[in-house]
Amino acid sequence: MVLKKVADHYLVPKHEIVSKERVPELLEKLGKSIDVLPKISAEDPAVIEIGAESGDILKISRKSPTAGETYYFRIVF
């Protein structure tokens, strides 16, 4: 089976770019500054696939059998 996209693989969680307008609201809700967000490489295949650039914040949605759906935020470097 040949995958056409990285996101098609069952182990790759959904990656989305957070809009620039929503970033201040998100950081306030998280109680964090942008400098303390975990980083994700601009060379990551999922990052390349969605067209994210350095400085973008990504929302990564993961499904868990115990916690349901959880969200992680990363800054592209």
N, CA, C and O atoms as a DFTB+ gen file, in Angstrom:
308 C
 N C O
     1  1       0.846      -1.183       0.000
     2  2       0.000       0.000       0.000
     3  2       0.892       1.248       0.000
     4  3       1.774       1.387       0.848
     5  1       0.663       2.125      -0.928
     6  2       1.443       3.352      -1.034
     7  2       0.589       4.513      -0.532
     8  3      -0.522       4.743      -1.010
     9  1       1.135       5.238       0.445
    10  2       0.426       6.407       0.974
    11  2       0.718       7.613       0.092
    12  3       1.853       7.811      -0.342
    13  1      -0.286       8.403      -0.168
    14  2      -0.104       9.603      -0.979
    15  2       0.332      10.793      -0.125
    16  3       1.028      11.694      -0.593
    17  1      -0.096      10.774       1.143
    18  2       0.245      11.872       2.033
    19  2       0.680      11.309       3.378
    20  3       0.258      10.224       3.780
    21  1       1.525      12.059       4.060
    22  2       1.960      11.672       5.401
    23  2       0.754      11.575       6.327
    24  3       0.670      10.659       7.144
    25  1      -0.166      12.503       6.204
    26  2      -1.342      12.559       7.083
    27  2      -2.254      11.345       6.915
    28  3      -3.102      11.091       7.770
    29  1      -2.093      10.596       5.828
    30  2      -2.923       9.405       5.621
    31  2      -2.527       8.248       6.533
    32  3      -3.297       7.304       6.710
    33  1      -1.337       8.318       7.108
    34  2      -0.888       7.214       7.953
    35  2      -1.637       7.257       9.281
    36  3      -1.832       8.329       9.855
    37  1      -2.051       6.107       9.762
    38  2      -2.871       6.048      10.973
    39  2      -2.136       6.498      12.234
    40  3      -2.781       6.829      13.229
    41  1      -0.813       6.518      12.216
    42  2      -0.067       6.951      13.398
    43  2       0.235       8.455      13.419
    44  3       0.747       8.969      14.414
    45  1      -0.075       9.154      12.339
    46  2       0.214      10.594      12.266
    47  2      -1.026      11.361      12.716
    48  3      -2.072      11.279      12.072
    49  1      -0.918      12.114      13.830
    50  2      -2.080      12.889      14.290
    51  2      -2.350      14.078      13.363
    52  3      -1.497      14.469      12.567
    53  1      -3.540      14.634      13.485
    54  2      -3.934      15.776      12.659
    55  2      -3.142      17.018      13.069
    56  3      -3.076      17.352      14.252
    57  1      -2.544      17.696      12.095
    58  2      -1.792      18.930      12.315
    59  2      -2.543      20.066      11.628
    60  3      -2.949      19.936      10.474
    61  1      -2.728      21.176      12.336
    62  2      -3.373      22.364      11.772
    63  2      -2.569      23.602      12.154
    64  3      -1.981      23.661      13.234
    65  1      -2.548      24.579      11.272
    66  2      -1.895      25.859      11.576
    67  2      -2.905      26.737      12.305
    68  3      -4.034      26.911      11.845
    69  1      -2.493      27.290      13.447
    70  2      -3.346      28.219      14.200
    71  2      -3.233      29.578      13.510
    72  3      -2.130      30.047      13.230
    73  1      -4.376      30.206      13.236
    74  2      -4.356      31.503      12.551
    75  2      -3.656      32.551      13.412
    76  3      -3.712      32.511      14.641
    77  1      -3.002      33.483      12.739
    78  2      -2.254      34.549      13.441
    79  2      -3.172      35.346      14.364
    80  3      -2.743      35.798      15.426
    81  1      -4.430      35.521      13.965
    82  2      -5.379      36.290      14.771
    83  2      -5.719      35.563      16.073
    84  3      -6.013      36.203      17.082
    85  1      -5.679      34.244      16.054
    86  2      -6.067      33.458      17.224
    87  2      -4.917      33.210      18.201
    88  3      -5.160      32.788      19.332
    89  1      -3.682      33.459      17.796
    90  2      -2.514      33.158      18.631
    91  2      -2.548      33.876      19.988
    92  3      -2.366      33.213      21.008
    93  1      -2.773      35.199      20.052
    94  2      -2.788      35.856      21.370
    95  2      -3.838      35.261      22.317
    96  3      -3.566      35.065      23.502
    97  1      -5.022      34.977      21.798
    98  2      -6.091      34.376      22.600
    99  2      -5.669      32.987      23.102
   100  3      -5.908      32.645      24.260
   101  1      -5.052      32.202      22.239
   102  2      -4.593      30.863      22.607
   103  2      -3.539      30.922      23.706
   104  3      -3.623      30.187      24.690
   105  1      -2.554      31.789      23.544
   106  2      -1.488      31.906      24.539
   107  2      -2.035      32.360      25.887
   108  3      -1.588      31.894      26.935
   109  1      -3.005      33.273      25.854
   110  2      -3.625      33.729      27.101
   111  2      -4.374      32.578      27.773
   112  3      -4.278      32.390      28.986
   113  1      -5.120      31.812      26.976
   114  2      -5.872      30.675      27.513
   115  2      -4.929      29.626      28.116
   116  3      -5.230      29.041      29.156
   117  1      -3.788      29.393      27.457
   118  2      -2.818      28.422      27.957
   119  2      -2.001      28.965      29.126
   120  3      -1.400      28.199      29.880
   121  1      -1.983      30.295      29.272
   122  2      -1.179      30.915      30.323
   123  2       0.310      30.792      30.043
   124  3       1.119      30.670      30.963
   125  1       0.663      30.824      28.768
   126  2       2.056      30.633      28.346
   127  2       2.484      31.772      27.442
   128  3       1.655      32.479      26.868
   129  1       3.800      31.938      27.325
   130  2       4.319      32.850      26.314
   131  2       4.795      31.999      25.148
   132  3       5.018      30.797      25.290
   133  1       4.946      32.627      24.013
   134  2       5.313      31.894      22.803
   135  2       6.684      31.227      22.932
   136  3       6.945      30.215      22.281
   137  1       7.567      31.794      23.774
   138  2       8.936      31.235      23.910
   139  2       8.969      29.878      24.600
   140  3       9.930      29.128      24.427
   141  1       7.943      29.545      25.376
   142  2       7.981      28.286      26.127
   143  2       7.237      27.140      25.443
   144  3       7.213      26.020      25.954
   145  1       6.635      27.419      24.294
   146  2       5.962      26.341      23.570
   147  2       6.999      25.343      23.056
   148  3       8.082      25.742      22.630
   149  1       6.677      24.059      23.093
   150  2       7.589      23.075      22.515
   151  2       7.765      23.347      21.027
   152  3       6.878      23.892      20.371
   153  1       8.908      22.964      20.513
   154  2       9.226      23.246      19.112
   155  2       9.008      22.022      18.239
   156  3       9.066      20.883      18.701
   157  1       8.755      22.288      16.960
   158  2       8.677      21.245      15.946
   159  2       9.452      21.755      14.737
   160  3       9.328      22.921      14.364
   161  1      10.234      20.901      14.137
   162  2      11.104      21.302      13.030
   163  2      10.308      21.639      11.772
   164  3       9.313      20.987      11.454
   165  1      10.762      22.659      11.070
   166  2      10.174      23.017       9.781
   167  2      10.415      21.913       8.758
   168  3       9.770      21.883       7.710
   169  1      11.345      21.003       9.060
   170  2      11.663      19.891       8.159
   171  2      10.818      18.646       8.462
   172  3      10.945      17.637       7.768
   173  1       9.966      18.703       9.478
   174  2       9.098      17.566       9.804
   175  2       8.160      17.325       8.609
   176  3       7.571      18.279       8.100
   177  1       8.012      16.090       8.158
   178  2       7.175      15.815       6.986
   179  2       5.732      16.319       7.116
   180  3       5.164      16.798       6.134
   181  1       5.137      16.221       8.296
   182  2       3.766      16.704       8.486
   183  2       3.714      18.229       8.384
   184  3       2.739      18.782       7.874
   185  1       4.743      18.902       8.858
   186  2       4.814      20.363       8.794
   187  2       4.939      20.813       7.340
   188  3       4.266      21.749       6.910
   189  1       5.797      20.143       6.600
   190  2       5.971      20.467       5.181
   191  2       4.667      20.256       4.430
   192  3       4.272      21.081       3.607
   193  1       4.003      19.147       4.719
   194  2       2.773      18.802       4.004
   195  2       1.673      19.844       4.164
   196  3       0.939      20.115       3.213
   197  1       1.545      20.435       5.359
   198  2       0.484      21.427       5.558
   199  2       0.928      22.844       5.192
   200  3       0.126      23.777       5.236
   201  1       2.209      23.007       4.829
   202  2       2.692      24.313       4.391
   203  2       3.017      25.281       5.518
   204  3       3.029      26.494       5.307
   205  1       3.278      24.764       6.704
   206  2       3.622      25.635       7.833
   207  2       5.034      26.186       7.661
   208  3       5.899      25.541       7.068
   209  1       5.249      27.371       8.182
   210  2       6.549      28.037       8.090
   211  2       7.056      28.364       9.484
   212  3       6.310      28.313      10.462
   213  1       8.322      28.696       9.555
   214  2       8.946      29.057      10.820
   215  2       8.142      30.172      11.496
   216  3       7.796      31.167      10.859
   217  1       7.848      29.998      12.787
   218  2       7.069      30.979      13.538
   219  2       5.599      30.628      13.646
   220  3       4.898      31.183      14.493
   221  1       5.110      29.717      12.806
   222  2       3.709      29.299      12.890
   223  2       3.504      28.426      14.134
   224  3       4.416      27.726      14.574
   225  1       2.308      28.481      14.682
   226  2       1.948      27.607      15.789
   227  2       1.006      26.543      15.236
   228  3       0.056      26.842      14.513
   229  1       1.295      25.296      15.594
   230  2       0.479      24.179      15.133
   231  2      -0.353      23.626      16.272
   232  3       0.086      23.573      17.421
   233  1      -1.562      23.216      15.929
   234  2      -2.433      22.492      16.858
   235  2      -2.418      21.043      16.390
   236  3      -2.788      20.742      15.255
   237  1      -1.987      20.154      17.271
   238  2      -1.898      18.740      16.945
   239  2      -2.963      18.021      17.767
   240  3      -2.951      18.078      18.997
   241  1      -3.881      17.345      17.084
   242  2      -4.993      16.643      17.738
   243  2      -4.671      15.165      17.810
   244  3      -4.426      14.520      16.790
   245  1      -4.671      14.633      19.020
   246  2      -4.388      13.209      19.213
   247  2      -5.585      12.554      19.888
   248  3      -6.229      13.135      20.761
   249  1      -5.862      11.327      19.457
   250  2      -6.956      10.568      20.065
   251  2      -6.380       9.588      21.066
   252  3      -5.363       8.939      20.821
   253  1      -7.060       9.496      22.207
   254  2      -6.628       8.613      23.282
   255  2      -7.819       7.788      23.751
   256  3      -8.916       8.324      23.908
   257  1      -7.620       6.495      23.975
   258  2      -8.748       5.685      24.452
   259  2      -9.206       6.083      25.855
   260  3     -10.357       5.838      26.217
   261  1      -8.337       6.685      26.640
   262  2      -8.711       7.070      28.007
   263  2      -9.089       8.534      28.141
   264  3      -9.967       8.868      28.936
   265  1      -8.446       9.415      27.383
   266  2      -8.688      10.849      27.539
   267  2      -9.538      11.442      26.423
   268  3      -9.843      12.634      26.447
   269  1      -9.922      10.628      25.447
   270  2     -10.671      11.162      24.312
   271  2      -9.727      11.866      23.359
   272  3      -8.706      11.299      22.969
   273  1     -10.049      13.088      22.978
   274  2      -9.181      13.847      22.075
   275  2      -8.425      14.901      22.875
   276  3      -9.017      15.636      23.665
   277  1      -7.126      14.969      22.665
   278  2      -6.299      15.967      23.350
   279  2      -5.583      16.814      22.314
   280  3      -5.371      16.385      21.180
   281  1      -5.213      18.017      22.717
   282  2      -4.573      18.963      21.803
   283  2      -3.216      19.361      22.342
   284  3      -3.045      19.594      23.539
   285  1      -2.256      19.434      21.438
   286  2      -0.904      19.861      21.759
   287  2      -0.564      21.003      20.825
   288  3      -0.981      21.010      19.666
   289  1       0.186      21.962      21.318
   290  2       0.565      23.108      20.519
   291  2       2.081      23.161      20.407
   292  3       2.788      23.008      21.403
   293  1       2.575      23.375      19.201
   294  2       4.003      23.432      18.923
   295  2       4.285      24.650      18.047
   296  3       3.449      25.056      17.239
   297  1       5.469      25.225      18.219
   298  2       5.886      26.313      17.350
   299  2       6.912      25.772      16.363
   300  3       7.824      25.032      16.731
   301  1       6.744      26.156      15.111
   302  2       7.644      25.692      14.052
   303  2       8.922      26.524      14.113
   304  3       8.876      27.753      14.158
   305  1      10.064      25.835      14.113
   306  2      11.351      26.558      14.107
   307  2      12.164      26.165      12.905
   308  3      13.275      26.662      12.722
